Amino acid sequence: MGDVLAGFHAVWEFDSDSVLIRFERGIRRPKLFQALGERRIPYEALRSVEVSTGRRGTVVLHAVPRQGADPLMEAADGQLKEDADPYRLVLPAEREAPAAYYADQLRAALGPAAREPAERHLVAAPEPPLHFKAYDGKASFDGRSVAFRWFWTGASSAKWKSGDQTFAVGELAGVEWRSPEVLNGYLRLLERDAPEVRTGAADQDPTAVVFDLGYGPVHESLPFAASVLQAVRAAEPVPDGAERPVARRPGSTGRDPADIADRIRHLGELHGAGLLTDAEFTAKKAELLAEL
């Protein structure tokens, strides 16, 4: 196609086999769009395209991805608000004609398998390393493993007893993301060989971090979940008889020095605020230094 269609929050650039969506920056733009920057969507990743009347004198060009084609939308699982849907291009109502034209062009580019679930991810997730602060800990992903480092002030006693957690991608079967914009939001890792599916409260589950007001916002936690999900889907199952990578647990050597320094600074803030005694601060600091 080789054409460009500009909307209020994004610009769609049409190529012969894909559309490049470039999200515009601005105060009123959804933060998720700003975090994504741009995304290339192959036409084979789309299920359908439609044009509808929007709010306040606008028209909407809406592309719907195939099930399983986009790790971001798979992780979101229908929880994104309409205005934060990266597949919606909102335009002034007077641009309905070009919106309808490009909708027809996109429909013509859809293949015979458009209605079928995709066998693999066709749209790239944000690349690691990624991290964000949840209410009870810091989550980080380096492309090979996910780490949860509990916060002294937010983590439950159950999580402190279990210690900081690290999960190799090969140990995971998926992720479960519950939006921070609803009550009791969380990010839970689904373990491949777990004896049973964890369904308890996320604040007591060491495979989950919980969200709260200002913690784990959509534009940070959802791209994180999508990146982990893509890595999990791409990982080959460990063959029978092969040694499965062992995730590091509390007390193991090789902890990232930068992570240790970050946790010591956090302890120092708590100590300075009077939330930790001198003895508690010294003891916890010594434990962290011993892990280097």
Buried (B, 14 or more C-beta within 10 A) or exposed (E): BEEEBBBBBBBBBBEEEBBBBBBEEEEEBBEBBBBBEEBBBBBBBBBBBEBEEBEEEBBBBBBBBBEBBBBBBBBBEEBBEEEBBBBBBBBEEEBBEBBBBBBEBBBEBBEEEBEEEBEEBBBBBBEBEBBBBBBBBBBBBEEEBBBBBBBBEBBBEEBBEBBBBBBBBBBBBBBBBBBBEEEEBBBBBBBBEEEEEBEEEBBBBBBBBBBBEEBBBBBBBBBBBBBBBBBBBEBEEBEEEEEEBEBBEEEEEEBBEEBBEBBBEBBEEBBEEEEBEEEBBEEBBEEBEEBE
